[in-house]
Amino acid sequence: MILSKIRKRIKRTYRRVKNSFRPHLSPIMRRFHRWIESLRLGATKPQVFAYQVIGGRATGFLPLFKDLDVNLRKSGIKVHFKAYVSTVILTALLLSISVLILVPVLLTFIFKLSLLSSLLFGIGASLFAGALTVIGFYFYPIYRADSLKRTLEDGLPFTAGYMSILAGAGVLPDFIFRSLAQVDASLAVSNEARTIVRDVELFGFDIISALEAASQRTPSERFKELLEGFIATIHSGGSLVKYLRDRSRQYMKLKRIALRRFSDTLTVLAEFYVTLMVAGSLIFVVMLSVMAMLGGGGFGLLDPRLLLYLLTYIGLPIGSVVFLIILDMISPKR
């Protein structure tokens, strides 16, 4: 009986509180539900949200990212320059503030460091996180452009050979690129061909103008040379079959040379990884463990145990990720 009365009172109190706050919470909840729905439908993208928050305030930072606009176009990232810079600024601010709050709390209550040391580490980690975020966003389009370049150049021997077969069958130049656009959606050259076809069919370009725009946009010098030679052959009335066949043979020779270089580079990279990440990490772990057991003073504010934690949970993962990125940057895509 007593429990049932307590439950009834709690329910009545809950209803009263809910009814009193409902007029104030309803607009907020409606906005929240609209935002969730737009996010689910893809209308609210991170770069759009960042541009709405930062907006015109990013204008003063644009000269600092003067090379980023060109890299964005070459990388194929379909984000406006100002929206991308706004995303960089907002992400760096949010990450720096989060690190500034979390690091001192973790170091104070988990690692039992003094408040002054925790604050100093927090400020340093916050600045490092902000700088690392800006650097990562700055170099990501360069990485994407380089990845697109290598993907295009890996498939150029087969692309030129396929185009020569179509040209030998008497297919017109614009239909050659329409056929390339339908080959495979995962191929980089198919994406480039679809862009060329879009410029012709949707924007009203002629095939020469569309090819010139594609040659200025592509990050690959070899693909640019292929397109420019294609344009020059059309203008001069030369044989497209002979030109494309010679290009295919030339690109195949270059591909063989690149594979030999990659094999040699991979051997050197494997030796570096074993030396730095395996043998070097074991030496540091043993050294810091011995210093911690003997009660060594460490390096100033850095305790040997803290250095061991930093090496294990931060140094080794970051080093492994860096090696993976380097390996991905030098390896052929196919």
matplotlib code that plots the C-alpha trace (Angstrom):
import matplotlib.pyplot as plt

x = [0.0, 2.7, 4.7, 1.7, 1.0, 4.6, 4.5, 1.2, 2.8, 5.9, 3.7, 1.6, 4.8, 6.3, 3.1, 3.1, 6.7, 6.2, 3.1, 4.8, 7.9, 6.1, 5.5, 9.2, 10.5, 8.2, 10.0, 13.4, 12.3, 10.8, 14.0, 16.0, 13.8, 14.0, 17.8, 18.0, 15.7, 17.8, 20.9, 19.4, 18.4, 21.9, 20.7, 22.9, 26.4, 29.4, 30.8, 27.4, 27.0, 30.6, 29.9, 26.7, 28.6, 31.9, 30.6, 32.2, 34.6, 36.7, 37.6, 40.6, 42.0, 41.7, 45.2, 46.7, 45.2, 46.0, 47.2, 44.3, 41.8, 43.8, 44.4, 40.6, 39.8, 42.5, 41.5, 37.9, 36.5, 33.2, 33.3, 33.5, 36.8, 35.2, 33.1, 36.2, 38.2, 35.2, 35.2, 39.0, 38.6, 35.5, 37.0, 40.3, 38.5, 36.2, 39.0, 41.4, 38.7, 37.9, 41.5, 42.1, 39.3, 39.9, 43.7, 44.0, 41.1, 42.6, 46.1, 44.9, 42.4, 43.9, 47.6, 47.7, 49.8, 49.8, 47.3, 50.1, 51.6, 48.2, 47.3, 50.6, 50.1, 46.5, 47.6, 50.4, 48.1, 45.4, 47.8, 49.2, 45.7, 44.6, 47.8, 47.6, 43.9, 44.8, 47.8, 45.6, 42.9, 45.5, 47.3, 44.2, 43.3, 47.0, 46.8, 43.5, 44.9, 48.0, 45.9, 43.7, 46.9, 48.3, 45.0, 44.7, 48.3, 48.1, 45.2, 46.5, 48.1, 44.7, 42.8, 44.8, 44.6, 40.8, 40.5, 42.7, 40.4, 37.4, 39.1, 40.2, 36.5, 35.6, 34.0, 33.8, 35.8, 32.8, 31.4, 34.8, 34.6, 30.9, 32.0, 34.8, 32.2, 30.2, 33.1, 33.3, 32.0, 35.0, 37.6, 39.1, 39.2, 35.5, 34.8, 36.9, 35.1, 31.7, 32.7, 33.7, 30.3, 28.5, 30.3, 29.2, 25.6, 24.6, 26.7, 26.8, 30.6, 32.0, 34.3, 37.5, 36.5, 35.5, 38.8, 40.7, 38.8, 39.5, 43.3, 43.5, 41.6, 43.3, 46.2, 48.0, 50.5, 50.4, 46.6, 46.9, 49.5, 47.1, 44.2, 46.3, 47.8, 44.2, 43.1, 46.2, 45.6, 42.0, 43.1, 45.8, 43.7, 46.2, 45.5, 44.0, 44.6, 48.4, 48.6, 46.7, 48.5, 51.9, 50.7, 49.6, 52.9, 54.8, 52.6, 53.1, 56.9, 56.6, 54.3, 57.0, 59.6, 57.3, 56.7, 60.4, 61.0, 58.1, 59.6, 62.9, 61.2, 59.1, 62.2, 63.8, 60.5, 60.2, 63.7, 62.9, 59.7, 61.5, 64.2, 62.1, 58.8, 59.9, 63.5, 63.4, 60.1, 61.4, 64.5, 62.5, 60.0, 62.8, 64.7, 61.6, 60.5, 63.9, 63.9, 60.4, 61.4, 64.6, 62.8, 64.4, 63.6, 62.6, 63.0, 61.9, 58.1, 57.9, 57.8, 59.2, 55.8, 54.0, 56.6, 55.9, 52.1, 52.7, 54.9, 52.5, 49.2, 50.2, 53.6, 53.3, 49.8, 50.7, 53.9, 52.1, 49.5, 52.2, 53.9, 50.5, 49.9, 53.4, 52.9, 49.5, 51.1, 53.8, 51.9, 50.2, 46.4, 45.9]
y = [0.0, 2.4, 1.7, 2.1, 5.5, 6.6, 5.5, 7.5, 10.6, 10.3, 9.9, 13.0, 15.0, 13.9, 14.9, 18.3, 19.0, 17.7, 19.9, 23.0, 22.6, 21.4, 24.9, 25.7, 22.4, 21.8, 24.4, 23.1, 19.4, 20.3, 22.0, 19.1, 16.6, 18.7, 18.8, 15.0, 14.5, 16.8, 15.1, 11.7, 12.9, 14.4, 18.0, 19.1, 18.1, 18.9, 21.5, 23.2, 23.4, 24.7, 27.4, 28.4, 28.8, 30.3, 31.9, 35.2, 35.0, 32.6, 35.3, 36.5, 33.0, 32.3, 33.7, 31.2, 28.4, 29.9, 26.6, 24.6, 25.7, 24.2, 21.0, 20.7, 20.9, 18.3, 15.9, 15.6, 16.6, 18.3, 21.0, 24.7, 26.4, 28.7, 25.8, 23.6, 26.3, 26.9, 23.2, 23.3, 26.2, 24.8, 21.3, 22.7, 24.9, 22.1, 19.6, 22.0, 22.9, 19.2, 18.3, 21.3, 20.0, 16.2, 16.0, 17.9, 15.8, 12.5, 13.4, 14.7, 12.0, 8.9, 9.5, 11.5, 14.4, 17.8, 20.4, 22.7, 19.8, 18.7, 22.2, 22.6, 19.2, 20.2, 23.5, 21.8, 19.0, 21.4, 23.5, 20.3, 18.9, 22.2, 22.3, 18.7, 19.1, 22.1, 20.2, 17.1, 19.0, 20.9, 17.8, 15.6, 17.1, 16.6, 13.0, 12.5, 14.1, 11.9, 8.8, 9.8, 10.5, 7.0, 5.3, 7.1, 6.3, 2.7, 2.1, 4.3, 1.4, -0.4, 2.8, 3.9, 0.4, 0.3, 3.7, 2.6, -0.4, 1.9, 4.4, 1.5, 0.5, 4.0, 5.3, 9.1, 10.8, 11.8, 8.3, 6.9, 8.8, 7.8, 4.2, 4.8, 6.3, 3.0, 0.6, 0.3, 2.8, 2.0, 3.0, 6.5, 6.9, 6.2, 9.0, 11.4, 10.2, 10.7, 14.3, 14.9, 13.4, 15.6, 18.7, 17.8, 16.7, 18.9, 22.0, 22.2, 22.0, 20.6, 17.6, 19.6, 22.2, 19.4, 17.6, 20.8, 21.4, 17.8, 18.2, 21.3, 19.6, 16.3, 15.8, 13.3, 14.7, 11.6, 11.7, 15.4, 14.6, 11.8, 14.3, 17.0, 14.6, 13.4, 17.0, 17.7, 14.6, 15.6, 19.1, 17.9, 15.1, 12.4, 8.8, 8.3, 4.6, 5.0, 7.7, 5.7, 2.5, 4.1, 5.7, 2.3, 0.7, 3.7, 3.6, -0.2, 0.3, 3.0, 0.7, -2.1, 0.4, 1.7, -1.8, -2.5, 0.7, -0.1, -3.5, -1.9, 0.9, -1.7, -3.6, -0.4, 0.6, -2.9, -2.5, 0.9, -0.4, -3.3, -1.1, 1.8, 0.3, -3.2, -3.0, 0.7, 0.3, -2.7, -0.9, 2.1, -0.1, -2.1, 1.1, 2.9, -0.2, -0.5, 3.2, 2.9, -0.1, 1.6, 4.8, 7.0, 10.7, 10.7, 13.8, 16.8, 16.7, 13.4, 10.3, 7.0, 5.4, 8.2, 8.0, 4.3, 5.0, 7.7, 5.4, 2.4, 4.1, 7.1, 6.7, 3.2, 3.7, 7.0, 5.5, 2.5, 4.8, 6.9, 3.8, 2.7, 6.1, 6.1, 2.5, 3.5, 6.6, 4.6, 1.4, 1.0, 0.9, -2.1]
z = [0.0, 1.0, -2.2, -4.4, -2.8, -3.3, -7.0, -7.5, -6.0, -8.1, -11.3, -10.3, -9.7, -13.0, -14.9, -13.2, -14.0, -17.6, -18.1, -16.7, -18.9, -22.1, -23.5, -23.2, -24.4, -27.3, -29.7, -28.7, -29.3, -32.6, -33.8, -32.5, -34.4, -37.6, -37.3, -36.8, -39.8, -42.0, -40.8, -41.7, -45.2, -45.8, -46.0, -43.0, -43.9, -41.6, -44.1, -44.4, -40.6, -40.3, -42.9, -41.2, -37.9, -39.1, -42.4, -43.2, -40.2, -42.2, -44.9, -42.9, -42.8, -46.6, -47.5, -45.1, -47.3, -50.7, -52.2, -50.8, -53.4, -56.3, -54.3, -53.6, -57.3, -58.2, -55.4, -56.6, -53.2, -54.0, -51.2, -51.7, -50.7, -48.0, -46.6, -46.3, -44.5, -42.2, -41.4, -40.6, -38.2, -36.4, -36.1, -34.7, -32.2, -30.9, -30.7, -28.9, -26.3, -25.8, -25.3, -23.0, -20.7, -20.9, -20.6, -17.2, -15.8, -16.9, -15.7, -12.3, -11.3, -13.1, -13.3, -10.0, -11.4, -9.8, -10.9, -12.4, -14.4, -15.6, -16.8, -18.6, -20.3, -21.2, -22.8, -24.8, -25.9, -26.9, -29.0, -30.5, -31.3, -33.0, -35.0, -36.0, -37.0, -39.3, -40.8, -41.4, -43.1, -45.2, -46.4, -46.9, -50.3, -51.3, -50.2, -52.1, -55.2, -55.0, -54.5, -57.5, -59.6, -58.8, -59.5, -62.9, -63.9, -62.8, -65.3, -68.1, -70.1, -70.2, -70.7, -73.7, -75.1, -74.7, -76.4, -79.3, -79.9, -80.0, -82.2, -84.6, -84.8, -86.1, -82.8, -82.6, -79.8, -77.7, -77.8, -76.8, -73.5, -73.1, -73.4, -70.8, -68.5, -68.6, -68.1, -64.3, -61.7, -59.3, -61.9, -61.6, -65.3, -65.5, -63.0, -65.2, -68.3, -66.6, -65.8, -69.4, -70.6, -68.0, -69.4, -72.9, -72.3, -69.4, -69.6, -73.4, -73.9, -77.1, -76.7, -77.2, -74.5, -72.1, -72.6, -72.0, -68.8, -67.7, -68.5, -66.3, -63.5, -63.3, -60.8, -63.1, -65.6, -67.7, -68.0, -68.8, -71.6, -72.9, -73.1, -74.7, -77.2, -78.0, -78.6, -80.8, -82.8, -83.5, -84.5, -86.8, -88.4, -87.3, -86.6, -83.1, -83.3, -83.8, -81.1, -78.5, -79.3, -78.8, -75.6, -74.3, -75.0, -73.4, -70.2, -69.9, -69.9, -67.2, -65.2, -65.2, -64.0, -61.2, -60.0, -59.7, -57.8, -55.5, -54.7, -53.7, -51.7, -49.8, -48.7, -47.3, -45.6, -44.0, -42.5, -41.1, -39.6, -37.9, -36.6, -35.3, -34.3, -33.1, -31.9, -30.9, -29.0, -27.1, -26.1, -24.8, -23.0, -21.2, -20.3, -18.9, -17.0, -15.3, -14.5, -13.0, -10.8, -9.7, -8.8, -11.5, -11.5, -15.2, -17.4, -15.5, -15.0, -17.0, -14.8, -16.4, -15.9, -17.6, -20.5, -20.8, -21.0, -23.6, -25.7, -25.4, -26.0, -28.1, -29.7, -31.1, -32.6, -34.2, -35.5, -37.0, -38.6, -40.1, -41.6, -43.0, -44.6, -46.2, -47.4, -49.0, -50.6, -52.4, -53.2, -56.6, -56.4, -58.6]

ax = plt.figure().add_subplot(projection="3d")
ax.plot(x, y, z, "-o")
ax.set_aspect("equal")
plt.show()
